[in-house]
Amino acid sequence: MKITEHLYKTSGVEYGTNSNTFVVDCGDGLVFLDAGYQQIQWDAMQASLRHWGLDGKPVTHAFITHGHFDHAGNVYRLNAMGTKIIMADPDAYKMEHGHPEMEQLFGAKWITGTVDQRPSDGEVFTFGNGVRITAIAAPGHSDGSFAYVIEVDGHKALCTGDMYYIVPHPPEDAVDLEIAYMGSWDFSMEKFTSTLEKMGTLGCDILLPGHYYVYYGDIDELSRRAVKTLEELRSTEPKKA
Ligand SMILES: [Zn+2]
């Protein structure tokens, strides 16, 4: 699915896969956002690249939002292609050394991969076609989660990984926000809340979430709604005696 002239969605619900992956066409090479999980998603990603005539270009870099199976499970395949993997600790450490939490949750073996660079908060990467990617520390869902702001074709797209999603809201002709999984072993409500607050200040106009649909609009407003939703969730939590 083409999002802007040089930004594409290469897997996700529209392609019969659970999580989303994206690619930026930087002229001589491609940049991936997340790697997906297992052969079926890898095949969907490759089919999408073929569809858009991008399959002849090398995948030079892959920015990974976090170290969960459905986003990082295919990192080892990118390693085999010589792609430079950008991913933050402690998720990067788990990528390289094993991830018992994921093996328990998904009932599958974690295949380790190599991380080439740990990004720092605010670090900027520049590519061809005027593409600029800023790494933003976004802990909460997992402690090493990072978001990436992609400046491309005059837009600012926010790749969030697992933070919040846009879902249909029948019967009204509207959409709803769904907050991401909060059961990770290293989940932190405090960090998650400040991350969502930070997302509300970035001035992005396209949301590239880790699951479900791409959303065009005021992402700052959407992020502030997510903070509110989180506050409501927290206030309805049963208080411990
Ligand atoms: Zn996740």
Residues whose N, C-alpha, C, O or C-beta is under 5 A from the ligand:
A	BS01	ZN	H68 D162
